[in-house]
């Protein structure tokens, strides 16, 4: 059984010095044009310094037409390269695996910012999104690939394709949202084609030494649990990939789908066979005991979000103390500032009920 302190060699040859991954956390700390903000640089470089074996950016835009957040870090233009290079250098200097998460918001795009209706696999009345043309689908795949190439040229060692939380890739995966009649809609294999075309294109463009991961969430946003398990099983044996990052919301709860009751979400995914692809998960994995329980269930690494916000050096503290438990919110704004969060991120965290005092 792997231990949290063990190094992890990925298929690409990239090495994690331990089994801790920083979750790709929305933090709103970069500039309106997508260039790196000083607060975002500080937030991420502190986590690399704090002992995370893999330090990942927030959801990083691959296309202006898919912006999902104000202050979102960008990788969709060459103007972003200087900031990306600075960030990669800082993360790499701490021997943390540097990764950019590639993101397109799809129907959840900020229409008022991009100046047109959001793009979606199909027309969506609730959000006002319009169906992407076949040419736009193909162009967006190329934009994912181009963003990965920029990340590599900037010095990042890997990318993660954001296929979770109801954003564009997840919208293609959903039979509820995706009503297309071309090769990107209909059957499960067709709905997965968008993701697999992105993976294949990145691997071809970036070569074998670039780490590639995928993030999925198995519930909500029109995603079917059975299809998620099926897709995860294929990804866990895909020779183009290094790891699968499952965002489970609560790793230890049972699925909402009655067909899969009796086991936790974590158990369902840990029981899938793996062929060279590492498996990690996020979802209410907080202190040392939670991390140990998740590893004992069969994960190859743990993904920390809330605990990483509260403690920039959570990996070091967990490895030093098997009883470590994170500070319990609410916490003060001054406390979060001391942990490397800038004003925009603190303001964002204040929208989480009970997280920030006052």
Secondary structure, DSSP 8 states (H G I E B T S, - for coil): ---TTS-EE-TTS-EESSSEEE-------S-TTS---HHHHHHHHHHHHTT-SEEEEEEEES-GGG--STT--B-SSGGGHHHHHHHHHHHHTTT-EEEEEEE--GGGS-HHHHTS--EESS-BTTTTBEE--HHHHHHHHHHHHHHHHHHHHHT-SEEEEEE-TTSHHHHHH-TTT----STTSSSHHHHHHHHHHHHHHHHHHH-TTSEEEEEE--SSTT--HHHHHHHHHHHTT-TT-SEEEEE-SSTTSB-SSGGGTTSBHHHHHHTS--SS-EEEEESS--SHHHHHHHHHTT-SEEEESHHHHH-TTHHHHHHH-TT-----S-B-HHHHHHTT--HHHHHHHTTSTTTB--
